[in-house]
Amino acid sequence: MVLCNPVPASHAMPPDVVAAAVRRAEERAEREGVRGKALTPFLLSALAEETAGASLEANLALLEANAALAAEVAAELAGRPR
């Protein structure tokens, strides 16, 4: 089963703002030689800086929404006969 869950509308960011922030974060990672397992935390931190914390808030809202959706799915599946 694959589920897709968007960022809640209350925390959604304009795609062009996200794309520009990602581009700047990737350029910074390249300049600083960040690679491998250090890249993801670096990019998340750089994105939070680039977006004045909005990307972090969006990720946290998505995490909460995903947990709620997972709970809904689990409850539905638990009620099904095996």
C-alpha positions as a LaTeX table, in Angstrom:
\begin{tabular}{lrrr}
\hline
Residue & $x$ (\AA) & $y$ (\AA) & $z$ (\AA) \\
\hline
Met1 & 0.00 & 0.00 & 0.00 \\
Val2 & 1.28 & 3.43 & $-0.93$ \\
Leu3 & $-0.35$ & 6.54 & 0.46 \\
Cys4 & 0.31 & 10.12 & $-0.55$ \\
Asn5 & $-0.50$ & 12.87 & 1.89 \\
Pro6 & 0.12 & 16.53 & 1.03 \\
Val7 & 1.41 & 19.15 & 3.41 \\
Pro8 & $-1.65$ & 20.57 & 5.18 \\
Ala9 & $-2.91$ & 23.68 & 3.37 \\
Ser10 & $-2.32$ & 25.76 & 6.49 \\
His11 & 1.43 & 25.10 & 6.16 \\
Ala12 & 1.81 & 24.79 & 2.39 \\
Met13 & 4.45 & 26.96 & 0.77 \\
Pro14 & 4.43 & 28.38 & $-2.76$ \\
Pro15 & 6.27 & 25.97 & $-5.09$ \\
Asp16 & 8.50 & 28.71 & $-6.50$ \\
Val17 & 9.62 & 29.71 & $-2.99$ \\
Val18 & 10.43 & 26.09 & $-2.14$ \\
Ala19 & 12.25 & 25.52 & $-5.44$ \\
Ala20 & 14.39 & 28.64 & $-4.99$ \\
Ala21 & 15.24 & 27.70 & $-1.39$ \\
Val22 & 16.15 & 24.14 & $-2.42$ \\
Arg23 & 18.35 & 25.45 & $-5.22$ \\
Arg24 & 20.21 & 27.79 & $-2.84$ \\
Ala25 & 20.58 & 25.03 & $-0.22$ \\
Glu26 & 21.95 & 22.60 & $-2.82$ \\
Glu27 & 24.39 & 25.21 & $-4.10$ \\
Arg28 & 25.57 & 25.86 & $-0.55$ \\
Ala29 & 26.03 & 22.12 & 0.07 \\
Glu30 & 28.06 & 21.84 & $-3.12$ \\
Arg31 & 30.26 & 24.82 & $-2.17$ \\
Glu32 & 30.82 & 23.41 & 1.31 \\
Gly33 & 31.47 & 19.88 & 0.04 \\
Val34 & 28.63 & 18.30 & 1.99 \\
Arg35 & 27.92 & 14.76 & 0.75 \\
Gly36 & 26.69 & 11.35 & 1.81 \\
Lys37 & 24.76 & 10.88 & 5.00 \\
Ala38 & 25.46 & 14.47 & 6.07 \\
Leu39 & 23.60 & 15.90 & 3.07 \\
Thr40 & 19.98 & 15.42 & 4.18 \\
Pro41 & 20.37 & 17.04 & 7.63 \\
Phe42 & 22.41 & 19.83 & 6.05 \\
Leu43 & 19.73 & 20.51 & 3.43 \\
Leu44 & 16.90 & 20.44 & 5.98 \\
Ser45 & 18.77 & 22.91 & 8.17 \\
Ala46 & 19.66 & 25.15 & 5.22 \\
Leu47 & 16.04 & 25.09 & 4.03 \\
Ala48 & 14.83 & 26.10 & 7.48 \\
Glu49 & 17.26 & 29.03 & 7.37 \\
Glu50 & 16.31 & 29.98 & 3.81 \\
Thr51 & 12.58 & 29.96 & 4.62 \\
Ala52 & 12.79 & 31.57 & 8.08 \\
Gly53 & 11.54 & 28.33 & 9.63 \\
Ala54 & 8.52 & 27.86 & 7.34 \\
Ser55 & 9.90 & 24.64 & 5.83 \\
Leu56 & 10.47 & 23.19 & 9.30 \\
Glu57 & 6.91 & 24.06 & 10.30 \\
Ala58 & 5.62 & 22.49 & 7.07 \\
Asn59 & 7.61 & 19.30 & 7.71 \\
Leu60 & 6.31 & 19.06 & 11.28 \\
Ala61 & 2.73 & 19.60 & 10.10 \\
Leu62 & 3.22 & 16.89 & 7.47 \\
Leu63 & 4.63 & 14.54 & 10.10 \\
Glu64 & 1.54 & 15.07 & 12.25 \\
Ala65 & $-0.79$ & 14.62 & 9.26 \\
Asn66 & 1.01 & 11.41 & 8.27 \\
Ala67 & 0.68 & 10.03 & 11.79 \\
Ala68 & $-3.05$ & 10.82 & 11.80 \\
Leu69 & $-3.52$ & 9.18 & 8.40 \\
Ala70 & $-1.55$ & 6.11 & 9.51 \\
Ala71 & $-3.78$ & 5.83 & 12.58 \\
Glu72 & $-6.90$ & 6.04 & 10.40 \\
Val73 & $-5.61$ & 3.34 & 8.07 \\
Ala74 & $-4.59$ & 1.11 & 10.98 \\
Ala75 & $-8.02$ & 1.47 & 12.55 \\
Glu76 & $-9.73$ & 0.58 & 9.27 \\
Leu77 & $-7.48$ & $-2.41$ & 8.69 \\
Ala78 & $-7.94$ & $-3.62$ & 12.27 \\
Gly79 & $-11.67$ & $-3.81$ & 11.71 \\
Arg80 & $-11.39$ & $-5.99$ & 8.61 \\
Pro81 & $-11.68$ & $-9.74$ & 8.75 \\
Arg82 & $-8.41$ & $-11.50$ & 8.04 \\
\hline
\end{tabular}
